[in-house]
Amino acid sequence: MTVVHQVTDIHIPVVGDFSVRDNFVRQMKHVARAKPDLLTITGDLPGEDGSLDAYLWIRDQLPADIPCLVLPGNHDNPETLFSVFESQCNTSPDFFETIALDELDMVFANTATNVLPADQIEAIGRGSIRNGSLLFLHHPTEEVSGGFMDITYPLKNRAEVSKAISESNIRHVFCGHFHTESHVRGVYDLHVTPSPAFTVDSDSREAKIGPPRIPLREIIVDGTSVRTRVLYLE
């Protein structure tokens, strides 16, 4: 059995209101106690785009004994991010990684430019990725609700990416970006993880921002079985 914890869209500030920092510290304290096999942060780490100071502060909060794999989002600078978080998990500056479990694979991909690159689309379709596998990236790969985020900030090649996933052995996609919890069922399951920085109303077609909670997604892989839930730490 493999346990993964996912946090996303932490938007750590370097000036101003530091309450978001407190939320991330709470998340990391939970991770340190629970001791998952892997922690993944799926993009939008800084409150100010590409901030080195934010990346360094985040790195200092990570539990030292928990492997961590970081992906960039649209508010990240991939080069700076990789320079800070290069590790045994983060081995590629392209942020495409595969971790083999006993009976399936966990695949990690990079949508920092608001598209999934062609070579990474091709890679997720390879037969070497086993049936039932998991994909992690920043952006949702399906329309979630038709609300503000779907209208304004979608993955620009979403239709192409979703088609490729549907034709692949990927069965679960884990992402963030929309700052709300959602689950879209289809050929594959899309799991959207909320943010500890602020919430965005998923249904409103206008930007409707709300106060944050302190969410963390738990993913349990047991053979080919995948179970997941969002924990709220308040």
Backbone as a ProteinNet text record, in pm:
[ID]
protein_1_A
[PRIMARY]
MTVVHQVTDIHIPVVGDFSVRDNFVRQMKHVARAKPDLLTITGDLPGEDGSLDAYLWIRDQLPADIPCLVLPGNHDNPETLFSVFESQCNTSPDFFETIALDELDMVFANTATNVLPADQIEAIGRGSIRNGSLLFLHHPTEEVSGGFMDITYPLKNRAEVSKAISESNIRHVFCGHFHTESHVRGVYDLHVTPSPAFTVDSDSREAKIGPPRIPLREIIVDGTSVRTRVLYLE
[TERTIARY]
83.9	0	87.6	51.1	123.1	27.8	72.3	-7.6	60.6	-16.8	32.5	-51.1	13.7	-56.4	-29.9	-136	-126.9	-173.1	-92.8	-136.6	-110.1	-181.4	-172.1	-213.5	-166.2	-206.4	-188.5	-68.8	-45.1	-15.7	31.4	45.5	108.4	227.6	293.9	340.3	296	336.3	473.8	540	666.2	648.9	536.7	502	352.8	308.7	165.1	111.9	-8	-78.5	-14.4	42	112	24	-107.8	-194.7	-189.9	-166.8	-155.4	-33.6	72.6	188.6	149.4	67.8	24.8	-53.4	-135.5	-211.9	-119.3	-15	79.6	155.9	193.6	261	170.6	41	-53.5	-56	-56.6	-54.1	70.7	185.6	310.6	320.4	262.8	259.9	178.4	67.1	-13.1	66.5	133.6	214.1	322.2	387.9	494.8	442	319.5	260.2	212.7	150.2	89.9	192.6	304.3	414.4	369.2	315.2	283.9	412.2	395.4	511.7	562.4	473.9	512.3	423.7	483.9	412.4	431.5	323.9	337.7	268.3	334	278.9	259.3	132	102.5	80.2	173.9	178.5	125	164.1	131.5	178.4	309.7	369	381.5	422.2	442.9	320.1	310	207.5	243.8	373.8	424.1	497.9	457.2	499.2	649.4	685	823.9	916.3	865.3	946.3	1044.4	1173	1275.4	1260.7	1233.2	1217.8	1105.3	994.9	883.9	925.9	996.1	1040	1132.3	1224.5	1317.7	1244.8	1146.6	1070.1	991.3	928.3	851.5	941.7	1056.7	1149.4	1186.6	1202.2	1241	1130.2	1006.2	894.3	867.4	926.6	895.3	950.3	872.6	924.9	1045.8	1153.8	1280.7	1278.2	1191.4	1192.9	1084.2	1014.3	908.6	952.2	963.3	995.5	891.8	938.7	848.3	877	770.9	781.9	696.7	759.6	695.5	673.2	555.3	524.2	497.1	527.3	497.5	354.9	300.5	174.7	198.4	92.5	104.7	162.4	172	234.1	378.9	432.3	568.2	667.9	794.5	906.2	972.8	952.8	1003.4	1153.3	1232.8	1377.6	1415.5	1357.5	1387.2	1334.6	1214.3	1154.8	1244.7	1292.9	1377.4	1509.2	1564	1691.3	1679.2	1559.8	1537.7	1497.2	1416.4	1355.8	1412.1	1518	1579.2	1614.8	1578.6	1595.2	1588.2	1584.3	1569	1434.1	1332.5	1201	1195.6	1236.7	1239.7	1373.4	1375.9	1501.8	1509.9	1393.7	1390.3	1349.2	1427.1	1385.5	1261.1	1220.7	1095.3	976	1002.2	898.5	807	866.7	793.2	861	787.6	843.3	746.2	800	718.2	771.5	681.6	715.8	637.8	708.9	645.4	608.7	481.9	436.6	426.5	371.7	369.9	291	171.9	85	41.9	79.8	49.4	154.2	135.6	235.7	174.2	256.9	220.6	302.6	232.4	295.2	275.1	378.2	375	412.3	331.2	349.9	342.2	378	406.8	316.2	224.4	139.1	165.6	289	322.9	294.1	300.2	276.6	129.7	43.2	-100.6	-132.3	-33.7	-55.7	26.1	-16.5	67.9	147.7	282.7	364.3	338.8	361.5	332.4	407.4	534	610.1	556.2	499	442.2	305.7	230.1	105.4	136.7	239	277.6	322.3	393.4	448.4	340.7	230.2	127.1	51.4	63.7	-2.6	80.9	201.6	289.3	235.1	249.8	203.8	278.1	393.9	469.8	402.6	313.2	234.8	119.8	112.8	20.1	-123.7	-217.4	-359.2	-396.8	-476.9	-520.2	-431.1	-335.4	-234	-289.4	-206.9	-243	-159.2	-221.8	-152.2	-171.9	-63	-65.8	-18.4	-89.2	-49.1	-125.4	-101.8	-162.1	-304.7	-329.3	-457.4	-556.5	-685.2	-785.5	-782.9	-809.4	-804.7	-944.8	-1046.9	-1185.5	-1251.2	-1360.1	-1442.7	-1501.8	-1493.9	-1538.6	-1683.2	-1713.2	-1846.9	-1899.3	-1815.7	-1855.5	-1848.9	-1784.9	-1774	-1654	-1620.1	-1519.5	-1385.8	-1337.4	-1206	-1207.3	-1315.5	-1327.2	-1327.1	-1394.3	-1406.4	-1277	-1212.4	-1103.7	-965.2	-945.2	-810.2	-804.2	-859.7	-853.2	-715.3	-687.9	-575.5	-603.3	-511.8	-541.4	-556.8	-491.4	-509.3	-583.7	-681.8	-755.8	-820.2	-883.3	-952.3	-853	-738.6	-636	-582.2	-558.8	-504	-604.7	-730	-832	-848.8	-844.9	-854.7	-739	-617.8	-500.4	-510.4	-557.7	-573.2	-678.8	-790.1	-898	-852.3	-756.3	-705.4	-584.8	-543.8	-426.1	-468.9	-371	-398	-413.5	-416.3	-441.4	-589.1	-617.6	-756.4	-790.6	-690	-714	-621.4	-678.9	-601.3	-623.2	-512.6	-515.5	-454.7	-526.6	-482.3	-526.8	-506.4	-551	-603.2	-546.2	-567.1	-702	-809.8	-942.4	-982.2	-898.5	-919.9	-1051.6	-1095.1	-1217.5	-1207.4	-1287.1	-1288.7	-1393.1	-1351	-1443.7	-1402.7	-1498.8	-1474.3	-1555.7	-1488.4	-1553.4	-1531.5	-1640.2	-1632.1	-1649.8	-1572.6	-1582.2	-1502.3	-1439.2	-1349.5	-1239.9	-1197.6	-1107.2	-1169.4	-1124.3	-1173.2	-1080	-1138	-1063.2	-1091.4	-986.4	-997.1	-930.7	-1009.8	-958.3	-944.3	-823.7	-791.4	-793.6	-855.9	-867.8	-739.8	-742.6	-626	-639	-525.2	-527.8	-511.2	-504.8	-482.5	-613.4	-705.1	-837.8	-922.5	-1053.9	-1143.8	-1200.1	-1238.6	-1306.3	-1436.2	-1547.2	-1676.1	-1674.2	-1706.6	-1692.3	-1804.9	-1918.9	-2034.6	-2053.8	-2010.4	-2030	-1947.9	-2007	-1934.8	-1853.2	-1871	-1788.6	-1693.6	-1583.6	-1487.7	-1550.5	-1568.3	-1625.6	-1528.3	-1448	-1339.2	-1388.4	-1350.6	-1390.5	-1270.9	-1291.7	-1182.5	-1135.3	-1011.2	-957	-998.1	-987.8	-985.3	-843.4	-821.9	-687.1	-699.3	-702.1	-727	-598.9	-611.4	-502.1	-565.6	-522.2	-578.7	-494.4	-563.2	-500.9	-536.7	-437.2	-455.5	-393.1	-471.1	-422.1	-428.9	-314.4	-305.8	-271.8	-362.6	-344.3	-361.7	-250.4	-257.2	-305.7	-422	-480.8	-597.1	-622.7	-729.9	-678.3	-755.9	-720	-836	-806.9	-905.9	-852.6	-941.4	-895.3	-1003.2	-959.5	-1049	-971.8	-1045.6	-985.7	-1011.8	-903.8	-912.7	-908	-989.4	-986.5	-935.1	-826.4	-749.8	-791.3	-893.4	-933.4	-985.6
-119.7	0	124.8	222.9	349.7	462.9	552.2	668.2	794.3	875.7	1002.1	1114.7	1223	1345	1450.7	1515.6	1621.9	1753.2	1857.6	1994.5	2075.2	2184.8	2258.6	2403	2489.3	2630.9	2694.7	2678.8	2730.1	2879.7	2934.9	3079.8	3149.1	3104.8	3155.9	3299.8	3394.8	3534.7	3560.2	3662.4	3707.4	3841.4	3907.6	4031.3	4028.1	4113.3	4128	4026.7	3976.5	3885.6	3747.5	3704	3575.6	3461.5	3481.4	3374.9	3252.1	3272.5	3159.2	3074.5	3139.4	3063	2971	3023.4	2942.3	2819.8	2837.5	2724.8	2617.5	2660	2562.8	2492.1	2564.9	2501.8	2395.6	2424	2325	2201.4	2224.4	2110.9	2025.7	2090.8	2016.7	1946	2001.3	1932.1	1803.6	1810.9	1690	1586.3	1629.1	1537.1	1471.7	1551.2	1498.5	1392.2	1412.2	1314.9	1189.5	1209.5	1097.7	1011.5	1070.9	1001.3	925	996.2	929.5	887.2	804.8	761.8	872	963.8	1072.8	1193.3	1310.9	1438.1	1497.8	1544.7	1616.8	1752.1	1854.8	1990.3	2021.3	2038.9	2042	2183.9	2271.7	2399.2	2519.7	2636	2767.3	2777.2	2764.6	2769.2	2910.6	3011.2	3145.2	3234.1	3327.2	3430.1	3534.7	3555.1	3645.1	3560.4	3569.5	3474.8	3449.4	3320.8	3279	3322.9	3356.5	3413.7	3312.5	3341.9	3257.1	3253.8	3368	3371.5	3279.9	3277.9	3188.7	3043	3008.2	2870	2825.2	2911.2	2875.1	2856.9	2943.9	2930.7	2799.6	2767.1	2642.5	2522.7	2521.6	2409.2	2388.7	2497	2486.4	2429.5	2432.2	2378.8	2231.7	2175.8	2037.9	1939.3	1838	1735	1666.2	1661.1	1614.7	1467.7	1389.1	1245.5	1198	1291	1254.4	1293.7	1198.4	1236.7	1333.7	1433.9	1536.7	1558.4	1556.6	1584.6	1707.7	1808	1937.4	1957.1	2007	2041.8	2191.2	2252.3	2394.5	2417.4	2533.1	2580.9	2708	2774.1	2892.6	3013.6	3009.9	3119.4	3088.5	2978.5	2938.9	2972.3	2983.4	2990.3	2853.1	2769.8	2632.9	2622.7	2711.5	2703.4	2729.6	2834	2864.4	2753.9	2705.9	2599.1	2476.1	2436.6	2317.3	2338.1	2459.1	2485.1	2468.5	2493.7	2482.3	2340.8	2273.9	2146.9	2025.3	2040.8	1923.5	1822.3	1696	1595.1	1457.5	1355.3	1219	1200.7	1279.2	1272.9	1364.5	1490.1	1585.8	1574.6	1493.1	1468.5	1540.5	1587	1642.9	1789.3	1877	2017.9	2037.1	1933.4	1937.7	1899.1	1855.4	1816.7	1706.7	1609.7	1488.5	1373.7	1308.9	1203	1085.2	965.6	845.8	767.9	731.5	648.4	518.5	406.7	275.9	220.7	186.1	115	-33.9	-113.3	-257.5	-295	-233.5	-278	-166.6	-44.7	65.6	174.5	285.3	391.1	524.2	610.4	749	835.8	914.4	998	1144.1	1224.6	1366.1	1448.9	1552.7	1628.5	1778.4	1856.5	1999	2083.8	2160.6	2252.1	2398	2429.6	2566	2670.5	2631.5	2726.5	2729.2	2670.5	2660.6	2564.3	2485.9	2373.2	2255.8	2135	2018.2	1997.3	1999.9	1990.5	1862.3	1869.5	1757.3	1631.4	1645.8	1526.5	1460.5	1540.2	1482.2	1420	1479	1415	1278	1272.6	1145.4	1044.9	1094.3	1004.9	938.2	1010.7	948.9	839.2	837.1	733.8	609.4	606.7	491.9	366.6	255.9	128.9	85.3	144.9	108.8	157.9	256	300.3	201.5	143.5	32.9	80.2	-11	21.3	55	161.2	205	309.7	361.4	451.2	589.4	667.3	799.7	905.9	1019.5	1134.8	1255	1325.6	1448.7	1563.7	1675.8	1796.9	1913.5	2033.7	2150.3	2176.9	2174.3	2216.7	2100.3	2124.6	2024.6	1993.8	1869	1823.3	1803.8	1843.1	1842.8	1972.5	2012.1	2118.6	2069.8	2151.8	2111	2153.6	2282	2330.9	2438.3	2485.5	2596.4	2731.6	2736.4	2860.9	2944.7	3042.4	3143.3	3081.6	2984.2	2927.8	2852.4	2777.4	2709.6	2809.2	2922	3021.3	3098.4	3135.6	3233	3170.9	3061.7	3005.1	2855.3	2809.6	2665.9	2625.4	2497.1	2441.7	2462.7	2527.6	2574	2460.1	2347.5	2232.1	2120.3	2160.4	2066.6	1953	1984.4	1880.2	1774.9	1821.9	1729.2	1643.2	1706	1632.7	1530.1	1571.9	1479.7	1359.9	1383.7	1273.4	1176.4	1230.9	1145.3	1063.1	1125.3	1051.3	942.9	976.4	879.8	757.3	776.4	666.3	597.5	644.5	590.5	494.6	449.3	364	443.9	577.2	661.8	650.8	629.1	619.9	722.8	787.4	890.9	1008.4	1130.3	1252.7	1339.3	1386.9	1471.5	1606.9	1714.3	1847.8	1948.4	2075.4	2185	2296	2416.5	2532.8	2601.7	2525.8	2586.5	2629.2	2600.5	2648.3	2599.3	2483	2424.8	2273.9	2202.9	2057.2	2012.7	1929.6	1876.9	1736.4	1662.6	1527.2	1510.8	1491.9	1473.6	1329	1255.5	1115.2	1101.7	1011.3	985.3	861.5	860.9	749.9	738.9	853.1	858.4	950.7	939.5	1024.5	1143.8	1264.1	1387.8	1436.5	1447.5	1489.1	1626.3	1728.8	1864.7	1893.8	1932.2	1955.2	2104.3	2145	2288	2347.4	2479.4	2558.5	2605	2616.4	2676.7	2828.5	2888.8	3033.7	3110.9	3064.9	3123.1	3027.5	3044.6	2961.8	3043	2971.9	3032.4	2956.2	3028	2964.3	2892.2	2764.8	2684.8	2706.7	2756.6	2769.1	2909.2	3011.3	3149	3176.7	3245.2	3282.8	3409.9	3476.1	3589.9	3544	3616.7	3580.6	3603.2	3496.9	3506.3	3437	3519.8	3471.4	3459.7	3350.2	3329.1	3298.4	3292.2	3264.6	3120.6	3095.7	2960.5	2868.7	2739.4	2637.3	2579.9	2468.1	2409.1	2265.7	2248.5	2116.5	2040.9	1910.4	1821.7	1695.7	1654.1	1532.4	1411.2	1308.2	1178.5	1082.2	1015.3	916.7	786.5	679.3	548.6	453.7	399.4	303.6	167.3	72.1	-63.9	-160.4	-206.2	-286.1	-200.4	-235.6	-153.4	-68.8	-74.9	4.1	143	246	384.4	445.7	493	561.2	700.3	798.2	934.1	1012.4	1108.5	1200.5	1326.6	1436.4	1562.1	1577.6	1597.5	1623.5	1773.5	1822.7	1963.1	1970.6	2043.1	2037	2139.3	2222.3	2321.5	2251.5
0	0	0	-82.1	-91.3	-57.6	30	69.3	16.7	-55	-109.4	-50	-10	28.5	-79	-123.4	-223.2	-163.3	-179.1	-151.9	-278.4	-293.4	-419.2	-400.1	-488.6	-491	-353.4	-298.8	-163.3	-163.3	-273.2	-293.7	-170.9	-134.7	-14.2	-36.4	48	31.8	91.6	40.6	100.3	169.8	147.5	217.9	247.6	338.7	363.4	462.3	437.1	526.3	520.7	633.3	637.5	688.2	695.7	746.5	655.6	526.6	434.4	470.5	515.3	562.6	677.5	769.1	883.3	835.9	732.3	679.3	622.4	551.5	496.3	608.4	711.7	825.5	887.4	898.3	950.2	860.7	730.3	638	659.2	671.3	685.6	820.7	924.4	1053.9	1043.9	969.9	949.7	871.3	765.1	685.4	772	855.5	940.9	1036.8	1087.8	1180.3	1106.7	990.1	917.6	845.5	806.6	740.2	614.3	514.7	387.6	317.7	216.9	139.1	47.6	10.5	-79.4	-51.9	-54	-57	-195.6	-258.5	-384	-374	-424.5	-431.6	-578.9	-619.1	-763.2	-815.2	-786	-855.3	-781.7	-833.9	-778.3	-633.4	-616.8	-483.5	-428.8	-509	-452	-464.3	-370.2	-381	-484.1	-504.1	-607.5	-709.7	-835	-937.4	-935.5	-926.5	-939.9	-828.8	-712	-604.2	-545.6	-558.7	-498	-346.6	-285	-139.9	-94.4	-168.4	-133.4	-146.5	-254.7	-272.6	-158.9	-120.3	-13.6	118.7	146.4	270.4	270	158.2	147.3	170.4	105.9	122.2	267.9	341.9	482.6	570.2	522.1	601.9	573.8	471.3	433.5	535.6	572.8	663.6	602.4	677.4	621.8	582.4	646.2	622.4	526.6	460.7	365.6	224.8	131.4	-7.2	-61.8	-136.5	-189.4	-337.2	-417.5	-560.1	-590	-650.8	-674.6	-823.7	-860.2	-998.5	-1009.6	-1123	-1141.2	-1189.7	-1151	-1206.1	-1284.8	-1322.1	-1407.2	-1334.4	-1200.5	-1125.6	-1085.5	-1135	-1098.4	-1208.9	-1167.7	-1261	-1259	-1361.6	-1355.7	-1331	-1391.7	-1372.3	-1227.5	-1168.1	-1028.5	-937.5	-969	-889.6	-888.9	-1006.1	-1013.3	-940	-947	-878.9	-727.6	-674.5	-530.4	-490.5	-573.7	-532.1	-603.6	-682.3	-744.2	-635.9	-658.3	-553.8	-617.1	-531.7	-579.5	-649	-609.6	-675	-796.2	-779.5	-890.6	-962.1	-1068.4	-1139	-1273	-1325.6	-1460.4	-1458	-1520.6	-1530.5	-1616.5	-1690.9	-1766.6	-1679.3	-1556.9	-1461.4	-1515.9	-1584.4	-1620.2	-1547.9	-1458.9	-1376	-1372.6	-1356.5	-1337.8	-1218.6	-1128.2	-1012.4	-1025.5	-1033.3	-1047.9	-910.6	-893.4	-774.9	-808.2	-718	-740.7	-866.1	-884.7	-993	-1087.9	-1058.6	-1149.6	-1133	-1203.9	-1206.7	-1164.7	-1108.7	-1084.1	-1179.3	-1259.7	-1361.5	-1323	-1339.5	-1301.2	-1422.9	-1452.8	-1576.6	-1549.8	-1651.2	-1634.9	-1724.4	-1661.7	-1738	-1700.8	-1664.8	-1621.9	-1728.7	-1855.1	-1965.5	-2007.1	-1925.1	-1954.2	-2068	-2107.6	-2198.3	-2146.7	-2183.3	-2162	-2289.3	-2281.2	-2402.5	-2480.4	-2611	-2700	-2660.1	-2618.7	-2584.1	-2457.7	-2366.5	-2245.7	-2274.6	-2366.6	-2410.5	-2469.7	-2552.9	-2614.5	-2507.9	-2406.7	-2304.6	-2221.1	-2190.9	-2107.6	-2183	-2314.4	-2392.2	-2415.3	-2364.7	-2388.4	-2320.3	-2388.9	-2334.3	-2209.2	-2184.5	-2064.6	-1937	-1946.5	-1831.2	-1813.2	-1693.1	-1670.9	-1648.2	-1678.1	-1667.6	-1523.7	-1509.2	-1377.1	-1314.8	-1390.8	-1335.9	-1304.4	-1230.5	-1180.8	-1251.5	-1280.3	-1338.1	-1247.2	-1218.2	-1139.4	-1227.3	-1221.6	-1291.9	-1229.8	-1276.9	-1211.6	-1258	-1387.1	-1442.8	-1455	-1433.5	-1468.4	-1617.6	-1649.4	-1788.5	-1847.1	-1772.5	-1818.2	-1771.9	-1838.6	-1783.9	-1652.5	-1549.6	-1416.5	-1391.6	-1415.8	-1380.5	-1475	-1566.2	-1652.1	-1584.6	-1465.6	-1391.5	-1432.7	-1349.2	-1380.3	-1419.9	-1344.8	-1375.2	-1507.4	-1535	-1664.5	-1780	-1759.9	-1866.2	-1886.9	-1775.4	-1780.2	-1782	-1709.1	-1691.5	-1720	-1833.1	-1860.4	-1911.7	-1906.4	-1980.2	-2128.4	-2198.1	-2333.7	-2434.2	-2409.9	-2499.5	-2427	-2348.6	-2263	-2343.1	-2453.5	-2530.9	-2581.5	-2630.5	-2679.9	-2566.7	-2451.9	-2337.6	-2286.2	-2274	-2224.2	-2316.5	-2447.1	-2542.6	-2525.4	-2508.3	-2491.9	-2364	-2255.4	-2129.9	-2145.3	-2210.5	-2228.4	-2307.2	-2397.3	-2478.9	-2416.6	-2298.8	-2230.9	-2119.6	-2042.6	-1925.9	-1797.6	-1807.1	-1690.9	-1653.9	-1525.5	-1479.3	-1372.3	-1316.1	-1214.7	-1242.9	-1245.9	-1263.5	-1140.4	-1082.9	-963.3	-997.7	-964.8	-1003.3	-898.3	-929.2	-844.1	-932.7	-916.9	-1003.4	-984.6	-957.8	-951.3	-810.2	-709.2	-572.9	-512.9	-553.5	-498.7	-510.5	-432.4	-440.3	-541.3	-636.8	-736.3	-775.4	-826.3	-877.4	-1004.3	-1117	-1245.8	-1288.8	-1307.2	-1346.2	-1496.6	-1554.2	-1696.9	-1729.9	-1847.7	-1881.6	-1776.5	-1726.8	-1611.7	-1507.8	-1383.5	-1275.3	-1258.7	-1259.5	-1238	-1095.9	-1016.1	-876.7	-861.6	-831.4	-815.6	-667.1	-626.9	-485.6	-455.9	-345.7	-315.5	-257.5	-244.2	-203.4	-58.5	12.6	146.4	145.1	24.9	14.3	4.3	-81.2	-93.8	-176.1	-171.4	-249.9	-366.9	-472.3	-586.9	-607.5	-610.8	-633.9	-768.2	-766.9	-888.7	-988.8	-943.6	-1032.2	-1088.8	-1014.1	-1059.3	-1185	-1281.1	-1402.2	-1382.7	-1270.6	-1230	-1120	-1102.4	-997.2	-860.3	-784.8	-651.4	-556.2	-488	-402.9	-259.5	-193	-55.3	32.4	163.4	256.7	243.9	280.8	266.6	379.9	352.7	455.3	453.2	519	521.2	470.1	337.9	278.9	246.1	247.9	208.3	152.4	33.7	-25.8	12.4	56	85.4	-26.7	-79.9	-187.2	-139.9	-141.6	-98.5	-216.6	-253.9	-364	-303.9	-323.6	-270.7	-386.5	-442.4	-563.8	-679	-735.2	-841.3	-788.4	-658.4	-597.2	-560	-593.8	-561.6	-483.8	-362.7	-280.8	-248.6	-244.7	-216.1	-142.7	-62.7	6.5	36.2	53.7	97.5	246.6	321.4	464.9	487.1	577.1	615.4	758.4	779.1	902.5	1007.6	981.7	1079.7	1205.3
[MASK]
++++++++++++++++++++++++++++++++++++++++++++++++++++++++++++++++++++++++++++++++++++++++++++++++++++++++++++++++++++++++++++++++++++++++++++++++++++++++++++++++++++++++++++++++++++++++++++++++++++++++++++++++++++++++++++++++++++++++++

